[in-house]
């Protein structure tokens, strides 16, 4: 197995604290330069796995027929063994089952279907920004970033209002923690709570359907058969987890980056850069999902290294999004960056189903900030989340002043 070259300080990439206590961008810069593909040694807690850091290799492997998602697509899950949702949840399903299942889920998330939803997102975001401008100091994470994506996905799924606070709480625990010494069983428990909740809701919607995504999925067929309640539950779990986490974390990172780069905030406010371009740079810069995990189902070679059947392969999109071979001055926040073909929504057959909605939510946020906010100031240190998957912050105290 190939080890990191001399000079690259190997970090434990399975440990959530690694990404808070170290300069991970400097680490990835050194890895890309010296050991762009290497074997991460096993520890007393986890098996070893391959680390892939360059944009071109990640993009190529996201299409590779020798790699499977069925054992899981997140490091925490594949290190523990098979994903129980493999073959049922679209994100962890391989061909031939993947395409018809994906087409079914996609039918609820096309731009045409989401037109009215996006308008509600804009209205809700405008109202939230108008409200916080009146405050002295507030936490952008809780007052704004948490409100829009969770409300939007819950509206799509027609989640009762009384249940939404619990879902948000479980979502936050499922893939990240507020502290370094997090309990992995706490995260597992949160994931199970979400799945159990949706199993009950799916059974209700199958008996009494409504005009919502769950009811639509419950009535549809894949390969001539309806989804089981367990299959409905794990796909709803995937939708609510992805629909909340990525947008929430990206929004917090967007505001922090604009505060720390006032020239870019000025350019956006003055109309010197389009909101659409700014959205793409926020997604690249924040890289909310740091990696995608796969398992080799056959031997293959990458960058001269022999990957064996059964090996875990991790594709670090946070590194690919900062690859100097693709992005000029990648650690410079540049809203006008073009081209900007980042990997924040993945690539290939598992490209994120919620990409359109995620972009729309960021567009609504940046548009509302431009229209209503004159000055933004940080009022305390942002508090990071602890995760080996999510990159970002759980708290960002700020002050906004109106235009």
Residue pairs with C-beta under 8 A, 6 or more apart in sequence:
1 39
1 41
1 48
2 35
2 37
2 38
2 39
2 305
3 10
3 35
3 38
3 39
3 41
4 10
4 31
4 34
4 35
4 38
5 34
5 35
6 34
7 30
7 34
8 27
8 30
8 31
8 34
8 35
9 27
9 30
10 40
10 41
11 18
11 22
11 24
11 27
12 18
12 43
13 40
13 51
13 75
13 314
13 316
13 388
14 40
14 43
14 45
14 46
14 75
14 76
14 79
14 388
15 388
16 176
16 177
16 180
16 182
16 386
16 387
16 388
17 180
17 386
18 24
18 388
19 290
19 384
19 386
19 387
19 388
19 391
20 180
20 384
20 386
21 180
24 318
25 322
25 331
28 53
28 316
28 318
28 319
28 322
29 322
29 324
31 38
31 51
31 53
31 319
32 53
32 54
32 319
32 323
32 324
36 52
36 53
36 54
36 57
36 303
37 50
37 51
37 52
37 53
37 54
37 57
37 302
37 303
37 305
38 50
38 51
38 305
39 48
39 49
39 50
39 51
39 305
40 48
40 49
40 50
40 51
40 314
41 48
42 48
46 79
47 79
47 312
48 312
49 75
49 78
49 79
49 293
49 311
49 312
49 313
49 314
50 302
50 305
50 307
50 311
50 312
50 313
50 314
51 314
51 316
52 58
52 61
52 302
52 313
52 314
52 315
52 316
53 316
53 319
53 320
53 323
54 303
54 319
54 320
54 323
54 325
55 320
55 321
55 323
55 325
55 326
55 343
56 323
56 325
56 326
57 302
57 303
57 315
58 315
58 316
58 317
58 319
58 320
58 343
58 347
59 320
59 343
59 347
59 348
61 67
61 294
61 302
61 313
61 315
62 292
62 315
62 346
62 347
62 348
62 350
63 347
63 348
63 349
64 300
66 296
66 297
66 298
66 299
66 300
66 307
67 294
67 295
67 296
67 297
67 313
68 94
68 294
68 295
68 296
68 297
69 86
69 91
69 92
69 93
69 94
69 294
69 295
69 350
70 82
70 83
70 86
70 87
70 92
70 93
70 94
70 295
71 77
71 78
71 81
71 82
71 83
71 86
71 92
71 295
72 78
72 82
72 83
72 86
72 92
72 293
72 295
73 83
73 91
73 92
73 292
73 293
73 294
73 350
74 175
74 291
74 293
74 389
75 291
75 293
75 312
75 314
75 388
75 389
76 175
76 184
76 187
76 388
76 389
77 83
77 293
78 293
78 295
78 312
79 312
83 89
83 92
85 92
85 234
85 237
85 238
86 92
86 93
87 93
87 94
87 97
88 228
88 230
88 231
88 234
88 235
89 231
89 234
89 235
89 237
89 238
90 98
90 101
90 102
90 105
90 235
90 238
90 353
91 238
91 242
91 350
93 101
93 102
95 349
97 222
97 223
98 349
99 349
100 222
100 223
101 222
101 235
102 349
102 353
104 217
104 220
104 222
105 217
105 235
105 239
105 353
106 353
107 113
107 216
107 220
108 156
108 213
108 216
108 217
109 353
109 354
109 356
109 357
110 356
111 356
114 356
114 357
114 360
117 152
117 155
117 156
117 357
118 357
118 360
118 364
120 152
120 155
121 148
121 152
121 357
121 360
121 361
121 364
122 364
122 367
122 368
124 147
124 148
124 151
124 152
124 364
125 144
125 148
125 361
125 364
125 365
125 367
125 368
126 364
126 368
126 371
126 372
128 143
128 144
128 147
128 148
128 368
129 144
129 365
129 368
129 369
129 372
129 373
129 400
130 372
131 143
132 138
132 140
132 143
132 144
132 400
133 372
133 373
133 400
133 401
133 402
135 143
135 399
135 400
136 399
137 379
137 380
137 397
137 398
137 399
138 397
138 398
138 399
139 395
139 396
139 397
139 398
140 251
140 252
140 255
140 396
140 397
140 398
141 248
141 252
141 393
141 394
141 395
141 396
142 395
144 251
144 365
145 248
145 249
145 251
145 252
145 255
145 396
146 168
146 248
148 247
148 251
148 361
148 364
148 365
149 243
149 244
149 246
149 247
149 248
149 251
149 361
150 164
150 167
150 168
150 171
150 240
150 243
150 244
150 248
151 164
152 243
152 357
152 361
153 239
153 240
153 243
153 244
154 164
154 167
154 240
156 212
156 213
156 239
156 243
157 212
157 213
157 214
157 236
157 239
157 240
158 210
158 211
158 212
158 213
158 214
158 215
159 167
159 201
163 197
166 193
166 197
167 194
167 197
167 240
168 244
169 190
170 190
170 191
170 193
170 194
170 197
171 190
171 194
171 240
171 241
171 244
171 245
172 190
172 394
173 186
173 187
173 189
173 190
174 187
174 190
174 191
174 194
174 241
175 187
175 241
175 245
175 387
175 389
175 390
176 245
176 385
176 386
176 387
176 389
176 390
176 394
177 186
177 187
177 385
177 386
177 387
178 383
178 385
178 386
178 394
179 386
180 386
182 386
191 237
194 237
194 240
194 241
195 233
195 234
195 237
196 233
198 214
198 232
198 233
198 234
198 236
198 237
199 229
199 230
199 232
199 233
201 214
201 233
201 236
202 214
202 218
202 229
202 232
202 233
202 236
203 229
205 212
205 214
205 215
205 218
206 218
206 229
209 215
209 218
209 219
213 239
214 232
214 236
217 227
217 232
217 235
217 236
218 226
218 227
218 232
219 226
220 226
220 227
227 235
239 353
239 354
242 352
242 353
242 354
243 354
243 357
243 358
245 288
245 289
245 390
246 288
246 289
246 344
246 352
246 354
246 358
247 357
247 358
247 361
247 362
249 286
249 288
249 385
249 390
249 391
249 392
249 393
250 282
250 283
250 286
250 288
250 358
250 362
250 392
251 361
251 362
251 365
252 382
252 392
252 393
252 396
253 282
253 285
253 286
253 288
253 392
253 393
254 282
254 286
254 362
254 365
254 366
255 369
255 376
255 396
255 398
256 378
256 382
256 393
256 396
257 264
257 282
257 285
257 286
257 333
258 264
258 265
258 268
258 369
258 376
259 265
259 376
259 377
259 378
259 398
260 333
260 378
261 333
264 273
264 333
264 334
264 335
265 376
267 273
267 335
267 336
268 275
268 278
268 335
268 366
268 369
268 370
269 370
272 336
273 335
273 336
275 363
275 366
275 367
275 370
276 363
277 335
277 336
277 337
277 338
277 340
278 335
278 366
279 359
279 362
279 363
279 366
280 337
280 340
280 342
281 333
281 334
281 335
281 336
281 337
281 340
282 362
282 366
283 342
283 344
283 345
283 358
283 359
283 362
284 321
284 327
284 337
284 340
284 342
284 344
285 321
285 333
286 344
286 391
286 392
287 317
287 318
287 321
287 322
287 342
287 344
287 391
288 344
288 390
288 391
288 392
289 317
289 344
289 389
289 390
289 391
290 316
290 317
290 318
290 388
290 389
290 390
290 391
291 314
291 315
291 316
291 317
291 318
291 388
291 389
292 314
292 315
292 317
292 346
292 350
293 312
293 313
293 314
293 315
294 312
294 313
294 314
294 315
295 310
295 311
295 312
295 313
296 307
296 308
296 309
296 310
296 311
296 312
296 313
297 309
298 309
299 306
299 307
299 308
299 309
300 307
301 307
307 313
317 343
317 344
317 346
318 391
320 326
320 343
321 327
321 330
321 342
321 343
321 344
322 330
322 331
323 330
324 330
326 341
327 337
327 340
328 337
345 351
345 352
345 355
345 358
346 352
352 358
369 376
371 403
372 402
372 403
373 400
373 401
373 402
373 403
374 401
374 402
374 403
375 400
375 401
376 398
376 399
376 400
376 401
377 398
377 399
377 401
378 396
378 397
378 398
379 397
379 398
379 399
380 397
382 393
382 395
382 396
382 397
383 393
383 394
383 395
383 396
384 392
384 393
384 394
385 392
385 393
385 394
